[in-house]
């Protein structure tokens, strides 16, 4: 009987320690951005940057395709014997 009661108290103390530990990570910091800082970059600048990068990728793909076609042409040349 005494061992069961002692075990219950230990479980209660362990649960309380766990709750206190978890609540120790809780923070009351504000979710809003700091004074004067927008949460995101300017959307127009982001769009322009994305378009610029996509154009660069398009040019690189054109170059890569040209190189692949040139290599394929060299491999498919029939042998004159």
C-alpha positions in Angstrom: 0.0 0.0 0.0 2.7 2.4 1.0 4.8 1.5 -2.1 1.8 2.2 -4.4 1.2 5.6 -2.8 4.9 6.4 -3.0 4.9 5.4 -6.7 1.8 7.7 -7.3 3.7 10.6 -5.8 6.7 10.0 -7.9 4.5 9.8 -11.1 2.9 13.1 -10.1 6.2 14.8 -9.5 7.6 13.5 -12.8 4.5 14.7 -14.7 4.8 18.2 -13.0 8.5 18.3 -13.9 7.7 17.4 -17.5 5.0 20.1 -17.7 7.3 22.7 -16.2 10.0 21.7 -18.6 7.7 22.0 -21.6 6.3 25.4 -20.5 9.9 26.6 -20.0 10.2 26.6 -23.8 7.1 28.8 -24.1 7.9 32.3 -25.2 5.9 35.4 -25.1 7.8 37.1 -27.9 5.7 39.1 -30.4 4.8 37.5 -33.7 4.8 40.9 -35.5 7.9 42.0 -37.4 10.3 44.4 -35.7 9.7 48.1 -36.1 9.9 49.3 -39.7 10.9 45.9 -41.2 8.5 44.5 -43.8 7.8 40.8 -43.4 8.8 40.1 -47.0 10.8 41.6 -49.7 9.1 43.9 -52.2 6.9 41.6 -54.4 7.8 43.5 -57.6 11.5 43.1 -57.0 11.0 39.4 -56.2 9.0 38.9 -59.5 11.7 40.7 -61.5 14.4 38.6 -59.9 12.5 35.4 -60.7 12.0 36.4 -64.3 15.6 37.3 -64.6 16.7 33.9 -63.3 14.2 32.1 -65.6 15.6 33.9 -68.6 19.1 32.9 -67.6 17.9 29.3 -67.2 16.3 29.5 -70.6 19.5 30.7 -72.3 21.5 28.0 -70.5 19.1 25.3 -71.7 19.3 26.6 -75.3 23.1 26.4 -75.0 23.0 22.9 -73.6 20.6 21.7 -76.3 22.8 23.1 -79.0 25.8 21.3 -77.5 23.8 18.0 -77.2 22.7 18.3 -80.8 26.2 19.0 -82.0 27.4 15.9 -80.2 24.6 13.8 -81.5 25.4 15.0 -85.1 29.0 13.9 -84.6 28.0 10.5 -83.4 25.4 9.9 -86.2 27.8 10.7 -89.1 27.7 7.7 -91.4 31.1 6.1 -92.2 32.2 6.4 -95.9 33.9 3.2 -96.8 
